[in-house]
């Protein structure tokens, strides 16, 4: 029987259900091969030849497929219907041929389906094809590009900016978007302006609100009322005049539904409505797809299969009636840049199945499926019909004019099911108005001036970032989630209240790249390169040609940058980031003048161990430092994900960090060469906000050697451990009463404390039993009742069995003791050792 291979076991289970016992369905568990993470995996000198390596976890999956092919004479590759799916199929076929699992006469075919339903799967099996080489070459070009950029640009970053992490081809451009938006926000200066609103009453006693639009016979622009004085004059002008309704204009309007979801719009809407990150959205959608509930979720197409359109129209008619079904189906134009990567929109496989009908248990799956189902049905529903009303109210001398706006929904249409969310909504003017007639008076009930300030551009959310990337032509549906996730995982960006904020580490990387590799983080360049990669998919370009042109210029840029001195790089970045690092002072003094020595200049510096901070040019005479970032952070600032910089010692950055088990201090950075740099936990009672460089260095110097013990010459140490401060000799630990004593205790006091601890421990060994019970009746050995730290217990050999609460030690009998010992042994109280067999 044929062997069918898909990516995931969940998908395999669903497909096996449809194909039955005539097929063997196995999972590859994603990609089976990749480029080894080392130099030379892509060779630009020999046609960009690539060295592939089978992942350790994948070897067993390839073996399982190879074993199945020994008995079954056909291989069907049924991975996902996109470029990445095509690459997995290609890798599988290549890996199996290398194992000789595929013979010359073994039929190998490729099938694709956009939905995991019985009809889609069985239809795909009737239309096999070969692996699409154009799609594979597009994958090879992207993979080689990402490798060449990462393995050539990242080392430059490490050398010039110690502590910086790797730089990806598209991730760096995405990071630039976030950093530049933050710089816009910081450079923004708010401008004050005022508006005036009036609460008016109709002759029928109904209230409505209107805003001032004309003052002194002149139409008002946004900043025409600049301050409170002007606003009060406007209020007086309205108050002193009688108002009459000048005109009432009602216009019919329609609102059409949004197109069905594609990858980017699904990510945006899930972010707006549920706060889902891009990766979370795709993980949930993947599970829905593999369960057969939705069509393939990585697509930039918005068209819908004709049979799906008709199914949607039938479902709308059954649920909501004929009035909600438009006269003809709605057609949405596909926006994909090339047809081979454009699939159908993301939609339910069964239009009649709402979220309750599927009985999904997972809360996230319920939310996302409901969103997809409603959006899909709404996209084929009748438009909403509205009536938009504009009312102009004027003084009789026409010096004052106000306007009231509102709308009435005459027919809800698609809005009965779904309305698209919006980003950063201000005011929609969609209030309902009472009945108002032209020529009637408008009585003034209240007049209110309102102060406003212009707002800076909002920080990106994952939704608005994906939307912006899509507008610029950066990235593709299959990459959005990983791009946004990667820059957060590298701690270049953090997410707070669903907004993306660049870390200082991200600013550094962006400043470096925009100054020395500006072309390669350029929006137009990246979009053009994406188009060229798409041309490979459609067979219009050769993949080696695209790579050759890129590599020739990129290699030259790398070589040129490698000659730069670190001091020159830092000075350039100081210049670029000066508005952020050294903003103007209120008194007009030099913002870069050292506040400690009053002579040195502040600048960004890096330590040998990595990481950036602000330091004085008079180092080492002046040891002033502050965390990387604007001034003021050093005074009680919150410890961020990169910690709080305390200063520098012997070329290493010293930080206080937040850890899983509490705050700690750290010397240097985590690197491949030093995955666990020197660290020391803060003792109980020490406030992380009050830790300075001297205290940190004291902690990092522990354990402290006090001198050799007078009896045996073994070194005595003082330190802070899990149970507090101590002195130690060999395996004997003696507690110190105060943490501070760790740094002051002398040798004589330590020897005395250790002797006291040894004497106490020895006395414990010779402790008098509370009750002697005699020999163990079955196994020999003395059984006694002892008094312990946590209460009385039965002791036999190396077994200590606690006596139950409420039982007096004197009441314990031998039978009771034997039972307690047996129960303790059953819980692991005594390890049994097997007797050794003699060698024959």
N, C-alpha and C positions, 0 to 999 in steps of 0.2 A: 504493500500500500504506500502511497506517496507520503513523504515527510514534509509537513508544512511548518515553517519557522516564522515566528513573530517576535516582538521585542519583550513582552512582559508575560508573566504567568497568568495574570488576570485576563489579559487579552486572549491568551491561549485557551483558557478555560471556557470563555464565551464562544470562541470560534469552534472549539471541539464539540460543543453542544450542537452547533449548526451542521457541522460536517459529518458527525457520527463516527462509527467504528471503522469506516473505510479509509480514514486518514490518521496519521500520527502527528499530533500538533505539539511542538516544543517551543520553548522560549530561549532567546539569546541573551536575555537580561541586558538589553541596550547594546551599546557598542562593544565589540569584542577585541578591537585593536585600536591603538593610538600611537602617536609619535612619542618615543621615549623622551622624558624631560631632561635632555642633555644636549650639548653642542654636537652638531653634525647630523642631526636627524633629518634635516632638509639640506640638500647640497645644491646651492645655486650654480656651482661651476659645472655640474653635470645634469643640466636640464631640470633642476629642482627635484632630483630623485629623492624619494622619501623612504626612510627606514621605519618599518612598522613593527610593533611589539604587541603580542597577545597579552592582555592583562592577566594577572595571576588568577583572579576570580573567574575569568572567562574560559580558562582552559578546561574546566570540568563541564561547562555548558557546550563547548565545541566538541568535546569527547562524546557527550551524550548524543549530539546530532550525528556525529560520525558513526557511532555504534548503531544508531537507528538505520543509517543508510546501508549498513552491511546486509540487512534483511530486506530493505525497501529500495526499489530501484529508481526513485524519482525524488527530486528536491524542488519544492515550491517555496519561494521567498515571498513572504506576505507582510513585510514591514510597512511602516507608515507611508502614506502617499505624498511625501515631500522630499526635498533634497537630502535631509538627514536620514530619512528612511531608506532612500536609494543607496546612500553611502553604507548603511549598516548591511544591506543585502550584498553590496559589492565586497565589503570586508569579509562577510561570512563565506561567500563563494571562494574568495582568494585563500582564506585560512583553511577551508576544507580541501581545496586543491593541493595546498602545500602539505597537508597530512595524507594525501593520496586517498582521501575518503570519497572524492568524486572521480569516477573513472571516465574514460573517453566516451563511453556509451551511456553515461548517466544523464538523463534529461534534467536540465535545470531551467526553471522558468520563474518569472516575476509576476505577481498579481497585486493589484491595488484596489482598495475599496474605501470610500469616503465615510462610511458608517458601518458599524459592526452589527448588522442585522442579517437575518437569514437570507433575505432576498439579495442584499448587496454582496454578501460573501459568496453565495452560490453563483451569482451572475459574474463575479470577478473570476471565479474558477473556470468559467467558460471562455474567458478572454485573456489567456496568459500572454506575456511578452518577454523580451529579454531585458536585462538591467540597462537602464538608460545611461549611456556613456556621457552625454552632455551634462546631466545632473551630477554624475560622479565627478567629472572634471571641475564643475563649479564648486563642489565640496572640496576637492583637492586644492584648488586655488585659495579658497577662504582659509582652509586649515594651514596651508603653507604660509600665507600672509600673516596670520595670527601668530604662528610660531616664530617667523623671522622678526617680526616687530617685538614680540615678547622677549626673545632670547638675545636680541641685540640692543634694544633700548633699555631694558630693565637693568643690565649691568652698568650702563652709563649713569642711570639714576642712583644706583647703590654707591658708585664711586664719588659722584658729585654731591649727592644729598644723602649722607649716611642716615639710615633709619627709614628711608623711603622704600616702598614695596614695588612690586612690578607694575609695568604700564602696558595696558592692552590697547589694541588698535582702536576699537570703537568705544571701549570704556573710558579712555582718556578724553575723547570728544564729549561724551556724556557728562563727565566730571567737569569739563570746561563750562558747559551750559549752567551747571549748578553754581559754580564759583563765580561766574560773571554775573549771574542774577543776584548773588549775595553782595557783590561789589556795587551793583546798581542800587541795592537797598541801602547800603552804607553811605553812598554818595548822595542819596536823596535828601532833599531839604523840603520840609513840609511848607505849604503856602496856605494861609488862612483865607477863608471866604465864608460868606453868610447867605442863607436863604430865608425867605419869609413865607410862612404858611398861614392860611386863614381857615377857620372852621366856620362855614356858612350854613344858613338855614333857609330852606325853600318856604314859600307861602303855605305849604301843606305841613310844615313843622318837621321836615326831614333834614337831617344834617348831612353835609358832605364837605370834603376837604379840597382846597385849591391852593396852588402855589403862585407866587408873584412872578410874572413874566415880563411886564412892561412897567417902567418907572420913569416919570417925567416925560412920557411920550416916546421913550426909547426902549427898544427890546434889550433885555438884560442878557449879558454874557455871564459865564461862570464866575468871574472874579470882579464883576462890577459892584458888588457890595463887599468891600474888603475888610471891614471891621465892625465892631459893635456900634459905634457912633452912626455909621451909615445905615446899619440895620434898623436902629431906633428911628432915624429919619424916615425910612421906608414904612415902618409901622405907623408913624404919625400920618403919613400921606394917605395910607389906606383908611385909618380911623376917621379922618376928617372928611371923607367922601362917601356918598351913597353909591351903592353898586347895583347894577342891573345885568341880567343875562344877555350878552351880546349875540351869541350864536350857540346852537346845539347841533352838532354834526355826528350822525351815527353811520358808520360804514361797516358793511358786511365784510368778514374776513374768514379765511380758512387756515387751518393748521394741519399740515401733513405729517404722517408718522415718520420716525427715523428708519433708516435702512436696517436690515438684520445685522447681527453682530459679525464682525471679523475679529481677529486676535486683539488688535490694538483697542478697538472700541469696547470689547468685552472687559479688558483689563481696566480701562478708564471708568466704565460704569460700575464695576465691582468695587473699585476704589472709592468712588463717590458715595455709593449706597451702603456698602458694608465695611469700608475701611480695609479691604483686602489688599495686600501687596501683589505685585505682578506675579511673583513666583507662587504665592498661595493660590491665586486664581488659576494658574495653569496646572497646578497639582490637582486641584479639585476637578477642573474640567477634564483632565486626563482620566481620572477615575470614572467620571460620567461617560466618557467616550468608550473606555474599555468595557464598561458594563452594558454598552449598546444603547444608551439613552440619548446621546447627542451625536452629531456628525463631527468630523475631525476638527480639532480646535486650533490648529496652527494654519492660518489662512489669511490672505489679504484680499479675498474675494467676497462680494456681497450679493452675488446672484444666487438664485435658488432654483433647484431642479423643478421642471414643469409639474411633475407628479406631486412634489412637496407643496407647490403653490396651490394646486387644486385641493390637496388634503387640508391645507390651512383654511382655505375659503369654506370648505365643508364644515370644519370644526367651528368656525366663526358663526356660520349660519345656524348650526345646531345649538350653540350656547347662547348667542345674543340676538339672533333673528336676521331676516333679510336686510333690514335697514342698515346693518353694520357691514354688509358685504358690498364693495364697490362694483360698478357695472362691468369693469374689466380688471384683470389681475394687474397688480402693481409690478413694474419691472425696474430693477435697480442695476445701474451700470457698474460693471466690475472695474475697480480701481487698480488692480494688480499690474505691476510693471512688466511681467512676462507670464504667459499663459501656463507654462509648465509648473509654476509654483503657486498658481491661483486655483484654489479649490472652491467648492460651494461655501456659502456662508455657514456660520455655526448655528445650528437649529436642532430642535428635537427630532428624533427619528420617528416618533409617533405624535402627530399633532393633537390627537384626542386625549393624550395622557398628561394631565396636570400633575403638580407636585404631590397632591394627596393620592392620586391614582397610582403613582409609582411606589408609594410607601417607603420612601428613602428615610433611613434612620440617622445618617450623618447630617448634622445641622448645616454645615457649610455646603454640602451637596444639595440640600433642600433649597437653600438660598439661591445658589447659582443656577440650578435647574429652573427654578421658578422665574428668575430673571430672563433666562434664555427663551423659555416657553412664552412668556408674556411679550417680550420684544418681537419674537417671530410672528405671533398672531397679530400683534398691533401693526406690524409692517404691511400686512395685507388687508387692513381694515379701512373703512371709510374715513375720510378726513373729518376733523372736528370743525363745526361751523360756529363762528363767533360774531358778535356785534361789538365793535369798538366805538366808544362814544367820547367825543372831545367837546367840552363845554368851556367857552370863553366868557368871562365876567369882566365888565368894564365900568369905570366911573363915567359919569355923563360928560366930563370934559376930556375923556380919552387919555388922561395923564397916567391912569392906573389900569392895569389889566392883569387878571389872574386866570389860571387854567386848571380845570379839573378833568381827569381822564379816568376811564374805567372800561370794563368789558363785561359782556354777558355771554355765557356759553348757551347757544341755541340748541346745539346737538353735540353730544360729547364724542361720538365716533370712536377712534382708537384710544382716546383718553379714558374710556371706560376700563381699559385693560392696563395701560402703561403710559408713563411720561418719562422722557429722558432726563437724567440729572444734569445739573450745570455746575461749572466751576466758578467760584468767586462771584456769586450773584449779588447785585447791588439792589436795584429797585425795578420792579417789573411793570408797575402801573396797571395791574390787572384787577384792581378793586372794582366792586360793583357800585354803580351810582343809583341814587333814587330817581324818581321821575322829575325832570327839570324841563321847563318850557322857556322858549326864547321870549324875551321882553319882560319876564317877571323879575321882581326884585330879589336881591340876595341879602338877607340880614346878616350882619357880622356878629358872631357869637364869641369868637376868640381869635386873636392874632398873635402868632408866635414866631419870633426870630430864632434861627438855629445856627449855631457856629459849626463850621466844618474845617477840616484840614485835608489837603490832598494826601493821598495814601501812596506809599511806595509800591512797586510791583510785588505781587505776592510770591513767596517762595514756592518752588515746584512741589507738587505732590507726585507720587508715582504716576498717577493718571495724567496730569498735565505735562509731566516730563516725557512720557511715552508719546503723547499727542504732539509735542514739539519735535521730538526726534522723527516722527512720521512726517511732519510738515517739511522738515529739512532733508528728508530722504536718507536718514542715518539709521542703520540697522534694518532688520527684517522681522516678520512675525515670530519666527522661531528663536530670535535672539533678544527681544526686548526684556523678558524676565531675567535672563542670566546677566545682561548688562547692568540693569538696575541693582540686582542682588550683589554682583561682584564688587561694585564700588562701595557698598555698605560693608561687605565682609572684609575688605581691605582697610576698613576704618578711615576711608577718605571722606565718607559722608555718614551722618547719623540721621535717624528719623525721629522727629519729635512731633507729637500730635498730628501725625500723618504728613508732616512737611519735611522736606529734605534740606539739611543744613550742612554746609561743607565744614569738615574739620580743618584745623590749621595744616595738618599733614597733606590734605587734599589741595589746599591753597598753594602749598610749596610745590607740589608736583605740577599743578597747572601753570604756575608762574615759570617754572623751569621749561616745560614743554612749549609754552606759547612764545618763549623768547628764543629757544634754540632749535625747536622742531615745529615752528609755527605752521608750516605747510601741512604737516601730518596730523595736526589736531584742528585743521581748518574745516569748517562745515561744508563748503563747496567741494573741496578736494575729497572729503570722505564720501559725500553723496555721489560724486562722479565715479569714484572707485566702486561704490556699490552698484552703480549702473553698468559698469564694465563687467563686474562679476555676474550680473544678471544676463549680460550679453553672452557669456560663456554658457549659461544654462540653455539659452535658445539657440546655441550653435553659431552665433555671429562673431565670436572671437575665440582665439586659441588661448588656453589658460597659461601656457608658458610665456606667451608674448606679453600678457598682462603683468605677470610676475616679473619678467625681465625689466620692463620699463620702470616698475616700482622699485625694484631692488637696486638698480643702477644708481638712482638718485638718493635713495634712502641710505645705502652703504656709504656714499660720499658724505652725507650729513653726519652719520655716526662717527666717521673717521675725523671729520673736522671738529666735532664736539669733544672727542677724546683728548684733544690737545689743550683744552681749556684748563686753567688753574682753578682749584676750588675757591680760592679767595676772590677771583674775578666773578665766578658764578654767584657766590654769596652776596657780593656787592650789587650785582645786577638784580638779584631777587629782593634785596633790601630796598632798592630803588622802586621796583614794581609794587612791592607790598607796603611801601612807606605810608600811604594813607590809612592802611589798616593797622600797621604796627606802631606808627608814631604820629597819631592824629594831632592837629594843632592844639596847643594848650590855651586855657581860658585867658591867661595873663600875657599871651604872646611870646613867652620864652621859648627857647630852643627845645623841641620835644625829644631830641636825641641826646640832650645833655644828661650825663649820669647823675642821678639824684644822691648818690652816695659820696663820690669824691668831688663832684662839681667841676671836673676837668675833662674826663674821658667822654667819648662819644658812644652811645648805645647802638648796637647793630645785632642782626641775627647771626648766631654762631652755631656750629655743630660740634659735637664731641666725637672722639675716636670711636666710642661704643655706639654712636648713632643717636639721632634725635636732635631737635632744634630747640634753642632757647635764646633769650635776649641777654647779652652780656656787655660788660664795659671794655673799651679798647685799652684801658690801663691795667688789664689783667697781666700778671698775678698780683700786682700791688693793690689793685681794687678788685675784690671778689664779688662785686654786685651782680646778681642775676635775677631774672624774673621769667615766668613761663612765656613760651612763644605765644604771641597774641598782643592785643592792645593793652595799654597800661591799666592798672586797677585790678587785673586778674590775680595779682599776687596777694591781695588782701582778702583772705577768707574765701577764695574762689572755690567752687565746687570741683571735686576731683572727677575729671572726665575719663573716657575710656583709655586715653593715653597717659593717665596719671597727672600728677602735679609736679613740675620740675622744681627741685629744691636747690640745685646748683651743680657744680662740676667738681670732681676730685680725681686727680691723676689721669685726666683725659676721659673720664667716664661721667655720663649724666647720672645724677642721683635723683630718683623720683619717689614719691609716695603714691601707692596704687590702691585701688579697691579690688579685693579678691573675694572668692567664693566663701572663704572662712574669716573674712574681716580684712582691715587695711594692713598693708605691709610696705616696707621700703625696698627698693631694688637698685642695684648698681648695673648700669649699662642697659643694653637692649636684648630682646630675644632674636637670635639669628640662627642660621643653619649650623654655624660652627659652635654657637653657645645657646642651645635651646632652653637651658635653665640658668640664667644669670644669677649671681649672688643675691639672696633675698633674706629678709628678716621680718617676722610678724611684729606688729605693734603690741606691747604688753597691755594687759587689762588696765584700764584707767587712763591710757594715753590717748589724747584727742588727735585724730589725723590732721585736723585743721591747724593744730599748733606745732606740728613737727617741723623743725628747721634742719638745715644741712648738718649742723654739729650733732644733733641727736640721732639723725639717720646714720651718720658715720659711726657713732658709738654702737648702734644696734648691729650694723653690718660688720663690726670688728669682733663680734661674739662668735664662738666662745672665746673667752679671755684666759690665757695661760697665767697661772699664779706662781708656779714653781714646782720642783719635784718634791714628792712626799718623803719625809725624813726616814721612814722605815724601809721603803723599797725603791725609791728614786723615780717612781712613775709620776708623770705630770698630773697636777691638779688643775682643773679648769672651772671657770664660772660662766654660766650662761642662762638663757631663758628658754624653757621647754614647754611642753604641752600642759604641765601642771604648775607652771610659774618659775620664778627664779631659783637657781640651784648652784651648788658646788659639787664637783664630781671627781671621784678617785676610782679608777678601774670601773667596776660595775656598781659601785656604791654612790648613790645620789643623796645629798642632804639639802633640804629646802632652806631658802633664805627668806626672812620675813618681809623684806621690801625689795621692789624691783631696782631701785637706785643702788642698793648694796652690791649688785652684780658688778658695778663699775668701780667700787671702792674697796671691797672685801680684800683682806690681806691673807698671806699664806698661813699664819699662825691661827687666825680665826677659822679658816677653812679646815685645817687639820683637826681642830677641836670639834667642829660640827660633824665631820665625817666619823670621828671616833665615837661621838654620842650616838650617831645613827647605827654604827656597827654594833655597839653595845646593846642598843634597844632591840635590834634584829636578832642578836644572839640570845637575849633574854626571852624573846618570843619563842625561840626554838625549844627552850627548856621550861616552858610555861607549865604550871601545875594544872592537871585536868580538873574540871568541875565534877566529873564523875567517871570512875574507871569501870568499864563494863566487862573486861576480860578478853579472852582470845576469840577471834571470829570462828563460829562453830563449823563453818564449811571450808574456809580457805586459810585459816590461821592468821596470826598477826594481831597485835593489840588494838582494841576498839575503845576509844575514849570520847567523852563529851567535853568540848573545849569552849572557852569564851573568846569570841572573835570580834573584829572591828565592827562587823555588821550584825552581831548577835551570836548566840550559842550555835554550835554545829557539832556533828559527829565526825570524828577523824579516824580513818583506817588506811594504813599504808600512805599512798599519795592522794587518796580520795577524801575531799571535804564535802560533807552533805549538810545543808542548812536544815535546822530544826524548824518545823512549821510554827508560825505565830500562834501564841496561846498555849503552847506546850512548855511546861517547866522543865529545865534541864534535869532536875532530880527525878522526873517521871519517865525519862527515856529508858526503855528496856532494851535487851540485846535483840529481841525479835524486831522491835521497831527500828533499831539502828541498822540491822541487816537489810531491811526493806528500803530505808532511806539511801543506803550505800548503793544498792542495786539500781534504784531509780536514777541516782546521780550518774552512775556508770553508763546507763542507757542513754543519757543526754550528752555523754562525752566527757565525763568527769575523769576517766583514766584511760589512756591509750593502751591497747593491747598490742604487744609485739610478737610477731610470728617467729617461731624458733627456726634457726637456720638449718638447712639441709646440709649434711656432710657431703663433700665432694667424693664421688666414687673413684 
